[in-house]
């Protein structure tokens, strides 16, 4: 029998009925400590009272009108994002994939309007993930993402992650943009060092190339700054945001400078649901909370505590873990044992983690996770690691 839900996911045998802050309650009553946050989405936890309040209030007023009309909530959220970033202008989407589509279009349209239509190539890097649309999988270029979906959209150049010499050689008079994640998420929690971020920005300035940053997973406070690129002291020309910006409500955005967005005039792009009153009401509350410097200070404090405890966990389980990666509350544990085994053992220990490439498990808790919850998280991860160790020893006997 054909499943009524298309079977494109390998789902864990868990059915969560309720969420409270950093906790998920399974239908059988078990309480799981959630270190996944819906893959970096629930930045304020599950059923955050502030978001429930604003969502409920807006739901009683107006859900959708389309972008044929002025949308005050959309303008308010755009103003907040401009206030908290490098950007001059914002376009709202419903997801990170949609944001990637616009970023690619915006970069190519910019050069077309500047009289250089040959500048269409976009440079990306091994391990990147920019979504599942045709442009996004072409940007990735990996066989896992593209096999069977040809012909693949042309115009993407794929380089090794962190290879600055290869990057300098790859920028030519047909290059439109360099696109990268300041901290790769799906690729295994791989931060690009600040000096390389600075060098890439300088290269873009020298060659006129646009810099597109994908902060869908690492943005909105997750790194300890509102956007992760702020740590390097640089700014992009175009930025993709989603996941955390809606705190659980489907919402995405493309932020850009006035110059980079200059080709996107009336009729060049659109979205039926993008920037709807409901989503933007929630998004504005998220930005108000997460954009507060005191909130970000708290993220960094909790991140420091979590990292310290995770370093101890790695030392205690050398057969299971290799190192701690990441910044802020976008962290990963590089595993020696198969990361899928560690994730599954976590289910038994009632803790949720998320697998990634390079044999890493991602730790993406709510940004307001408490110190007590961090301690409990490490206790449960310790139990999971012990179970994996026991299985290793059992299989070798």
C-alpha positions in Angstrom: 0.0 0.0 0.0 1.2 3.5 -0.9 1.7 5.6 2.3 -0.6 8.5 2.6 2.4 10.7 3.6 5.2 10.6 1.0 8.0 8.5 2.5 10.9 10.9 2.0 11.9 10.9 5.7 13.5 8.3 7.9 11.4 9.1 11.0 12.2 8.1 14.5 9.4 6.0 16.3 8.4 9.0 18.4 5.1 10.9 18.5 5.2 14.1 20.5 1.9 15.6 21.6 3.1 18.6 23.6 6.1 20.8 24.2 7.0 23.0 27.1 10.1 25.1 26.9 13.1 22.7 26.4 10.9 19.6 26.8 8.9 17.4 24.5 6.2 15.1 25.8 5.7 11.8 23.9 2.1 10.5 23.6 3.0 7.8 26.2 4.0 10.5 28.7 7.8 10.3 28.5 9.5 13.7 28.8 12.4 14.2 26.4 14.9 17.0 26.8 15.0 18.6 23.4 18.5 19.6 22.1 17.3 19.8 18.5 14.7 22.6 18.7 13.1 21.3 15.5 16.5 21.7 13.8 17.4 25.2 15.3 13.8 26.5 14.9 12.3 26.8 18.4 14.7 29.5 19.6 12.5 30.3 22.6 11.5 26.8 23.3 8.2 25.0 22.7 4.9 27.0 23.3 6.8 30.1 24.4 4.2 32.2 26.3 5.3 35.4 24.6 4.8 33.8 21.1 1.6 32.1 22.0 0.2 35.4 23.2 1.1 37.4 20.0 0.0 34.5 17.8 -3.4 34.2 19.5 -4.0 37.9 19.4 -3.1 38.1 15.7 -5.1 35.0 14.8 -8.2 36.7 16.1 -7.7 39.6 13.8 -6.2 38.7 10.4 -4.3 35.8 9.0 -3.7 36.5 5.3 -4.4 39.2 2.7 -1.6 38.7 0.1 1.1 41.1 -1.0 -1.4 43.0 -3.2 -1.9 45.2 -0.1 0.2 47.0 2.6 0.8 44.7 5.6 1.7 46.7 8.7 3.1 43.7 10.6 5.4 43.0 7.6 6.7 46.5 7.6 7.3 46.4 11.4 9.3 43.1 11.1 11.3 44.5 8.2 12.1 47.7 10.2 13.3 45.5 13.1 15.5 43.4 11.0 17.1 46.4 9.3 17.6 47.9 12.8 19.4 44.8 14.0 21.5 44.1 10.8 23.5 45.4 7.9 20.5 45.4 5.6 18.5 48.2 4.0 15.7 46.0 2.7 14.0 42.7 3.4 11.8 40.2 1.4 9.8 37.7 3.3 9.5 34.0 2.5 8.1 31.0 4.2 11.3 28.9 4.4 15.0 28.9 4.0 14.8 27.1 0.7 12.7 30.0 -0.7 15.2 32.4 0.7 17.9 30.6 -1.2 16.0 30.9 -4.4 15.7 34.6 -4.1 19.3 35.1 -3.1 20.4 33.4 -6.3 18.0 35.4 -8.4 18.9 38.6 -6.7 22.7 38.1 -7.4 22.2 37.3 -11.0 19.7 40.0 -11.6 22.1 42.5 -10.0 24.7 41.9 -12.6 22.3 41.7 -15.5 21.1 45.2 -14.6 24.7 46.4 -14.2 25.4 45.5 -17.9 27.4 42.3 -17.0 25.0 39.5 -17.8 27.9 37.1 -18.1 28.4 37.3 -14.3 26.1 34.4 -13.4 28.4 31.9 -11.5 27.9 31.4 -7.8 30.7 29.8 -5.8 29.7 27.4 -3.0 31.6 25.0 -0.8 31.7 21.3 0.0 29.4 20.4 2.8 27.0 23.2 2.2 23.3 22.9 2.5 21.0 25.6 1.1 17.7 23.8 0.8 16.0 21.3 -1.4 14.8 23.3 -4.4 16.4 23.0 -7.9 18.7 26.0 -7.3 19.5 24.9 -3.8 20.6 21.4 -4.7 22.6 22.7 -7.6 24.3 25.0 -5.1 25.2 22.0 -3.0 26.3 19.9 -6.0 26.7 16.7 -4.0 25.5 13.4 -5.5 23.3 12.8 -2.4 21.4 16.0 -3.2 21.3 15.9 -7.0 21.2 12.3 -8.1 18.2 11.6 -10.2 17.0 15.2 -10.4 18.8 16.3 -13.6 19.3 18.3 -15.6 20.8 20.3 -12.8 20.7 24.1 -12.9 24.0 25.5 -14.2 26.2 28.2 -13.0 27.5 26.9 -9.7 31.2 26.3 -8.9 31.9 24.0 -6.0 35.1 24.4 -3.9 36.7 22.6 -0.9 35.6 24.1 2.4 38.1 26.6 3.7 40.5 26.5 0.7 41.3 30.1 0.3 43.8 29.6 -2.6 41.2 27.7 -4.6 38.7 30.4 -3.9 40.9 33.2 -5.1 41.7 31.2 -8.3 38.0 30.5 -8.9 36.8 34.1 -8.9 36.7 35.3 -12.5 34.9 37.9 -14.6 31.9 35.5 -14.8 31.5 35.2 -11.0 28.3 36.8 -9.6 28.6 35.8 -5.9 30.2 33.7 -3.2 27.6 31.9 -1.1 28.4 30.2 2.2 27.3 29.4 5.7 29.4 31.1 8.4 28.8 27.9 10.4 27.9 24.9 8.4 25.0 23.1 10.0 24.1 20.0 7.9 27.7 19.8 7.0 28.8 18.9 10.5 28.9 22.2 12.6 31.9 23.6 10.8 32.5 27.3 11.6 34.6 29.3 9.1 37.4 31.0 11.0 37.1 34.8 11.4 40.2 35.5 9.4 38.8 33.5 6.4 35.5 35.4 6.7 37.5 38.7 6.6 39.6 37.4 3.6 36.5 36.4 1.7 34.9 39.8 2.3 38.1 41.5 1.1 38.2 39.3 -2.0 34.6 40.3 -2.8 35.4 43.9 -2.4 38.4 43.6 -4.7 36.5 41.8 -7.4 33.1 43.4 -7.1 31.7 40.0 -6.2 28.6 39.8 -4.1 28.8 38.0 -0.7 25.7 35.9 0.1 25.6 34.4 3.6 23.2 31.6 4.5 22.3 32.1 8.2 19.2 30.0 8.1 20.6 27.7 10.8 23.3 29.7 12.5 21.5 33.1 12.6 18.9 34.7 15.0 21.0 34.5 18.1 22.2 30.9 17.8 25.9 31.8 17.6 25.7 34.3 20.5 25.3 37.3 18.1 22.1 38.2 16.3 23.8 37.0 13.1 26.9 34.8 13.1 28.9 36.9 10.7 29.0 39.7 13.3 31.8 37.7 15.2 34.1 38.4 12.2 33.3 42.0 12.0 32.2 41.9 8.4 28.9 42.3 6.6 27.4 40.5 3.6 25.6 42.0 0.6 22.7 39.4 0.8 21.7 37.2 3.8 19.3 34.3 4.0 17.3 33.8 7.2 14.6 31.3 8.3 14.2 28.7 11.0 14.7 30.7 14.3 13.2 33.9 12.9 9.7 32.5 13.3 10.4 30.7 16.6 8.4 27.7 15.2 6.1 29.5 12.8 7.1 29.0 9.1 8.9 32.2 8.2 12.0 33.2 6.2 13.6 36.3 4.9 16.2 37.6 2.5 18.0 40.7 3.8 20.1 42.8 1.5 21.8 46.1 1.0 20.1 48.6 -1.3 22.8 48.2 -3.9 22.6 44.3 -4.0 18.8 44.4 -4.2 18.7 47.1 -6.9 17.7 44.7 -9.6 14.7 43.4 -7.8 12.0 45.8 -9.0 8.2 45.4 -9.1 7.2 42.1 -10.7 10.6 40.4 -10.4 9.7 38.2 -7.5 6.7 37.3 -5.3 5.2 35.0 -2.7 1.5 34.4 -1.9 2.1 33.6 1.8 5.4 35.4 2.3 5.2 38.1 4.9 1.7 37.3 6.0 0.3 39.1 9.1 0.3 36.0 11.3 3.9 35.0 10.6 5.3 38.5 10.8 3.6 39.2 14.2 5.4 36.2 15.6 8.6 37.0 13.9 8.6 40.6 15.3 8.2 39.3 18.8 11.1 36.8 18.2 13.4 39.6 17.0 12.4 41.9 19.8 13.4 39.2 22.4 16.5 37.7 20.7 17.8 41.0 19.5 18.1 42.3 23.0 21.8 42.5 24.0 21.0 41.2 27.4 19.4 38.1 25.9 22.4 37.5 23.7 24.7 37.8 26.7 22.7 35.1 28.3 23.1 32.9 25.2 26.9 33.3 25.4 26.9 32.5 29.2 24.9 29.4 28.7 27.0 28.4 25.7 30.1 28.7 27.8 28.7 26.4 30.5 27.4 23.9 28.0 30.7 23.7 26.1 32.6 23.2 29.4 30.4 20.3 30.3 30.6 18.8 26.8 34.4 18.9 26.9 34.2 16.8 30.0 31.8 14.4 28.3 34.2 13.9 25.4 37.0 13.2 27.9 34.9 10.7 29.7 33.9 8.8 26.6 36.9 8.7 24.3 35.5 5.6 22.4 32.3 7.5 21.5 33.3 11.2 21.0 36.2 13.0 19.4 35.7 16.7 19.9 33.2 19.6 20.5 32.5 21.9 17.6 30.6 25.1 17.1 29.9 28.5 18.7 27.2 29.7 20.9 24.3 27.3 21.0 25.0 25.8 17.6 27.3 23.0 18.7 28.2 19.5 17.6 29.9 16.4 19.0 32.1 14.8 16.4 31.7 11.1 17.0 34.0 8.1 16.7 31.1 5.7 17.0 28.4 6.0 14.3 26.5 9.2 15.0 23.2 7.5 14.3 23.9 5.0 17.1 24.5 8.0 19.5 21.2 9.7 18.4 19.3 6.4 18.9 20.9 5.9 22.3 19.8 9.4 23.1 16.2 8.4 22.5 16.5 5.7 25.1 18.1 8.3 27.5 15.2 10.7 26.7 17.3 13.3 25.0 16.9 14.6 21.5 19.9 15.3 19.2 20.1 15.8 15.4 22.6 14.0 13.1 24.7 15.8 10.6 27.4 15.1 8.1 31.0 14.2 9.1 29.7 11.8 11.8 28.5 14.7 14.0 25.5 15.0 16.3 24.1 18.5 16.5 23.1 20.2 19.7 20.7 23.0 19.0 18.8 23.7 22.2 16.4 26.6 22.8 18.4 29.7 23.3 16.8 30.2 26.7 17.6 26.7 28.0 18.3 26.9 31.8 21.6 26.0 33.5 19.8 23.1 35.3 18.5 21.8 32.0 22.1 22.0 30.5 23.3 19.9 33.5 20.5 17.4 32.9 21.2 17.3 29.2 24.8 16.3 29.8 23.7 13.7 32.3 21.4 12.2 29.7 24.1 12.4 26.9 26.4 10.7 29.3 23.9 7.8 29.7 23.5 7.6 26.0 27.3 7.5 25.5 27.6 4.8 28.1 25.0 2.7 26.3 27.0 3.1 23.0 30.2 2.0 24.8 28.5 -1.0 26.2 27.3 -2.0 22.7 30.9 -1.5 21.4 32.3 -3.8 24.0 29.6 -6.4 23.6 30.2 -6.6 19.9 33.9 -7.0 20.3 33.5 -9.9 22.8 
